[in-house]
Amino acid sequence: MQIPPMYNSVVTSPLYDCLRNPDHLPPSVINLDWSNDDVTVDPEVQIKYNLYTMHRQMIKQSKSPTEFFGNPYRAGDDITTLNGAGEIEQTPHNNVHSWTGTVVDPSNLINMGAFYSAARDPIFYAHHANVDRMWTIWLNQLKGNNFTDPDWLNAYFIFYNEEAKPVRVRIQDCLDTTKLGYTYEDVPILWLDASTRPQPRAKAKTLPSAPDPAQVFPTTLDKPINVIVQRPKKSGSGSSEEILVIEGIEYDKGNYVKFNVYINEDDVNASHPDNTEYLGSFSNLPHGHRMSYKTNKRFRISEVLEELGARDYDRVLVTLVPKSVNPVKINGVKIVFDS
């Protein structure tokens, strides 16, 4: 789980990029849930955390194509109010970018660390090929379903072929890698094992006192915030899958932004990626321009509450912890049934 030697062994190689974070070069082990303020841990511990992170993101939180990829964006949609990126886009995708790129200051990441410059680093292409591989694993080993939306299937891009002539390639023509002439190497996928499923740090906790979300939000997330959130009451035959929604996340797309989310955790400093109480994070890879943006973040919590011994709780404790210095505003926190 390091930057492969071929990308870093020879400075004259076309695969080398001098604008990678020098603190993260080999033998450093990648942190798939990296934040600017993270403290380096023992390599074996970091590998364990990475496996738990992948299990959580790929299995527990990505139950549908939109949860993996993100919600639809169609021509005419207001790009400043899109309803959420996918789980894999944020973690591990965004975090691998941020971990690899050079940090000039907490709000200025270069090459892999920024959207506008990432493709200047040759490792960008290996990173994105691996994200494509995750999609193949999700479809095959995890029995996921592909999108059927014709707007997605018929979307196309213009590329140049081997004769330097422009060709139109539709997404529906790229769904089967065997038709494109390649498959992914069959290697052990350690995070598929049940032993990498996050475990509760403690079960059936007595919740500390905390305000209702309406008493706190909207507010700027510049320090950890605890709120007690009421769970909805099920009625009829609808879905019973509960979703925690962080509403109206407002930030500047030009900034690096990240915050972590915990549930029924009374000591966030003791909770790590191998703990059920840690739901995951919201992260934004900075773009090369300034633009105000507003979105939501969703977490599946039904299984989580079951594992925490909180199935019969009427309310749960939700904690938001900022992991970046750039401003981010939160407009609300609620729990809804999946629709």
Backbone hydrogen bonds, N-H to C=O, Kabsch-Sander energy under -0.5 kcal/mol:
donor,donor_aa,acceptor,acceptor_aa,energy
7,Y,4,P,-2.0
8,N,5,P,-1.8
9,S,5,P,-2.2
13,S,10,V,-1.7
16,Y,13,S,-1.7
21,N,100,T,-2.7
24,H,21,N,-2.0
25,L,22,P,-0.8
28,S,25,L,-2.2
30,I,1,M,-3.2
32,L,30,I,-0.6
34,W,31,N,-1.4
36,N,323,K,-0.5
38,D,35,S,-1.9
46,Q,42,D,-2.5
47,I,43,P,-2.4
48,K,44,E,-1.8
49,Y,45,V,-2.6
50,N,46,Q,-2.5
51,L,47,I,-2.0
52,Y,48,K,-2.1
53,T,49,Y,-2.5
54,M,50,N,-2.4
55,H,51,L,-2.2
56,R,52,Y,-2.5
57,Q,53,T,-2.6
58,M,54,M,-2.8
59,I,55,H,-2.1
60,K,55,H,-1.4
61,Q,56,R,-2.3
63,K,61,Q,-0.7
68,F,64,S,-1.8
69,F,65,P,-3.2
70,G,66,T,-1.7
71,N,84,G,-2.1
77,D,74,R,-2.5
79,I,77,D,-0.9
81,T,78,D,-1.9
82,L,79,I,-0.7
84,G,82,L,-1.1
86,G,69,F,-1.2
87,E,67,E,-3.9
88,I,68,F,-1.0
89,E,68,F,-0.8
90,Q,86,G,-1.4
91,T,87,E,-2.8
93,H,88,I,-2.0
94,N,89,E,-1.5
95,N,90,Q,-1.1
96,V,92,P,-2.5
97,H,93,H,-1.7
98,S,94,N,-2.5
99,W,95,N,-2.7
100,T,96,V,-1.9
101,G,97,H,-2.4
102,T,19,L,-1.3
102,T,110,I,-0.7
104,V,102,T,-0.8
104,V,108,N,-2.4
105,D,108,N,-1.0
108,N,105,D,-2.4
110,I,102,T,-2.3
113,G,110,I,-2.0
114,A,111,N,-2.3
115,F,286,P,-3.5
117,S,114,A,-0.6
118,A,114,A,-1.3
120,R,117,S,-2.0
121,D,118,A,-1.8
124,F,121,D,-2.3
125,Y,122,P,-1.2
126,A,122,P,-0.7
127,H,123,I,-2.4
128,H,124,F,-2.3
129,A,125,Y,-1.9
130,N,126,A,-1.8
131,V,127,H,-1.5
132,D,128,H,-2.1
133,R,129,A,-1.9
134,M,130,N,-2.1
135,W,131,V,-1.8
136,T,132,D,-1.9
137,I,133,R,-2.4
138,W,134,M,-2.7
139,L,135,W,-2.2
140,N,136,T,-2.4
141,Q,137,I,-0.7
142,L,137,I,-1.9
143,K,140,N,-0.6
144,G,138,W,-2.1
152,W,149,D,-1.0
153,L,149,D,-2.4
154,N,150,P,-2.5
155,A,152,W,-0.8
157,F,169,V,-2.2
159,F,157,F,-0.6
159,F,167,V,-2.6
161,N,165,K,-2.6
164,A,161,N,-2.3
167,V,159,F,-3.4
169,V,157,F,-2.9
169,V,167,V,-0.6
170,R,168,R,-0.5
171,I,155,A,-2.4
172,Q,153,L,-2.1
173,D,170,R,-1.3
174,C,171,I,-2.3
177,T,175,L,-0.7
179,K,176,D,-1.0
180,L,176,D,-0.6
180,L,177,T,-0.7
181,G,178,T,-0.8
182,Y,177,T,-2.2
187,V,185,E,-1.1
190,L,188,P,-0.7
192,L,189,I,-1.7
193,D,190,L,-1.4
196,T,193,D,-1.9
197,R,194,A,-1.7
199,Q,274,D,-2.7
204,A,308,L,-3.0
207,L,205,K,-0.7
215,Q,212,D,-1.8
216,V,212,D,-0.6
216,V,213,P,-1.4
217,F,213,P,-2.9
219,T,330,I,-2.2
221,L,328,V,-3.0
222,D,220,T,-1.6
225,I,320,L,-2.4
227,V,318,V,-2.3
228,I,211,P,-2.4
229,V,227,V,-0.6
229,V,316,V,-3.1
231,R,314,D,-2.8
234,K,232,P,-0.5
238,G,235,S,-0.7
242,E,240,S,-0.5
243,I,336,V,-3.4
244,L,299,F,-2.9
245,V,243,I,-0.5
245,V,334,K,-3.3
246,I,244,L,-0.5
246,I,297,K,-3.1
247,E,245,V,-0.8
247,E,332,G,-2.7
249,I,295,T,-3.7
250,E,248,G,-0.8
250,E,329,K,-2.8
251,Y,293,Y,-1.9
253,K,251,Y,-0.5
253,K,291,M,-2.8
255,N,252,D,-2.3
257,V,255,N,-0.6
257,V,284,N,-1.3
259,F,282,F,-2.0
260,N,321,V,-2.6
261,V,280,G,-2.7
262,Y,319,T,-2.4
263,I,277,E,-2.3
264,N,317,L,-3.1
266,D,264,N,-0.5
270,A,267,D,-1.7
271,S,268,V,-0.9
275,N,272,H,-2.5
276,T,199,Q,-1.5
278,Y,275,N,-1.0
279,L,261,V,-1.9
279,L,277,E,-0.9
280,G,261,V,-1.2
282,F,259,F,-2.6
284,N,257,V,-2.8
287,H,253,K,-2.4
293,Y,251,Y,-2.4
294,K,80,T,-2.3
295,T,249,I,-1.7
297,K,246,I,-1.8
299,F,244,L,-2.1
301,I,242,E,-2.4
302,S,242,E,-0.8
305,L,301,I,-2.9
306,E,302,S,-1.8
307,E,303,E,-2.5
308,L,304,V,-1.8
309,G,306,E,-1.3
310,A,305,L,-3.0
313,Y,310,A,-1.5
316,V,229,V,-2.2
318,V,227,V,-2.9
318,V,316,V,-0.5
319,T,262,Y,-2.2
320,L,225,I,-2.4
321,V,260,N,-2.4
323,K,258,K,-3.0
326,N,256,Y,-0.5
329,K,250,E,-2.7
330,I,219,T,-2.9
331,N,247,E,-2.1
332,G,247,E,-1.1
334,K,245,V,-2.0
336,V,243,I,-2.5
338,D,241,E,-2.9
